[in-house]
Amino acid sequence: MTRYKPELFRYLREYFSGMSSLGIKPVVVLDSSSIIQLEQTFRKKEGYDRAYQFIDHLSSTAPERDALIVVPSGVRDEVIQHHLHHFLHGKPEISKRTVDHLSLCPSQLQNVSLYHQTENGAARVDTFRYDLRGHYTENIAGKKATIDPISFNDWEVIDTALTLANYSASLFKQNSEVGSPYPLKRCYRVAVLSGDKHICWTLEEAFNIPKGISLIDYLKPINTRGFIIE
């Protein structure tokens, strides 16, 4: 029996539904594996010159407002390398138009970067990063631990997403403490798209760390290999 696979864009629309009324901003964080998968799918559907349109489709998955697209700097570098040095049927694996569109996406949101530069933000984010790396080392097993270890760029995607979630959890607490009627205002709801087990598994494991329990409402890792794309 064929295993049922949900449709990716429909799933994202459901995940982001209703966020605007709460003041929550939707964010999609991309890694290189999800970009390649989406690019190839849209190339088959729309043709090489219009494959970049998957970016617009991702933005429009937030029903009330466009989702923000975040592309960590290491992922952007990988995308450029795939454009320059990897070919499929005689054409670059990732088109120049896709590279150009992704280059306009931030590697992190500015207010979140500023939060990480504060004393409290740095303490919260950096401590969590340290704890997660320790948890990862203690719990990873099999070839992912030895033959195919996690990469620097994988960690950058993970850290980018978790910093967004930590910022949101901190802001919610701050808003609640001052009695704001909209405690979730300016928080983020983050979807991390990746076909890489390292990234998805590690983000799921982050919720098992005591300090990570509060992040589950703001962050969802989505393994794109488990979805169809229409």
Rosetta blueprint (number, residue, H / E / L):
1 M L
2 T L
3 R L
4 Y L
5 K L
6 P L
7 E E
8 L H
9 F H
10 R H
11 Y H
12 L H
13 R H
14 E H
15 Y H
16 F H
17 S L
18 G L
19 M L
20 S H
21 S H
22 L H
23 G L
24 I L
25 K E
26 P E
27 V E
28 V E
29 V E
30 L E
31 D L
32 S H
33 S H
34 S H
35 I H
36 I H
37 Q H
38 L H
39 E H
40 Q H
41 T H
42 F H
43 R H
44 K H
45 K H
46 E H
47 G L
48 Y H
49 D H
50 R H
51 A H
52 Y H
53 Q H
54 F H
55 I H
56 D H
57 H H
58 L H
59 S H
60 S L
61 T L
62 A L
63 P L
64 E L
65 R L
66 D L
67 A L
68 L E
69 I E
70 V E
71 V L
72 P L
73 S H
74 G H
75 V H
76 R H
77 D H
78 E H
79 V H
80 I H
81 Q H
82 H H
83 H H
84 L H
85 H H
86 H L
87 F E
88 L E
89 H L
90 G L
91 K E
92 P E
93 E L
94 I L
95 S L
96 K H
97 R H
98 T H
99 V H
100 D H
101 H H
102 L H
103 S H
104 L L
105 C L
106 P L
107 S L
108 Q L
109 L L
110 Q H
111 N H
112 V H
113 S H
114 L H
115 Y H
116 H H
117 Q H
118 T L
119 E H
120 N H
121 G H
122 A H
123 A H
124 R H
125 V H
126 D H
127 T H
128 F H
129 R H
130 Y H
131 D H
132 L H
133 R H
134 G H
135 H H
136 Y H
137 T H
138 E H
139 N H
140 I L
141 A L
142 G H
143 K H
144 K H
145 A L
146 T L
147 I L
148 D L
149 P L
150 I L
151 S L
152 F H
153 N H
154 D H
155 W H
156 E H
157 V H
158 I H
159 D H
160 T H
161 A H
162 L H
163 T H
164 L H
165 A H
166 N H
167 Y H
168 S H
169 A H
170 S H
171 L H
172 F H
173 K H
174 Q H
175 N H
176 S H
177 E H
178 V L
179 G L
180 S L
181 P L
182 Y L
183 P L
184 L L
185 K L
186 R L
187 C L
188 Y E
189 R E
190 V E
191 A E
192 V E
193 L E
194 S E
195 G L
196 D L
197 K H
198 H H
199 I H
200 C H
201 W H
202 T H
203 L H
204 E H
205 E H
206 A H
207 F L
208 N L
209 I L
210 P H
211 K H
212 G H
213 I H
214 S H
215 L H
216 I L
217 D L
218 Y L
219 L E
220 K E
221 P E
222 I E
223 N E
224 T H
225 R H
226 G H
227 F L
228 I E
229 I L
230 E L
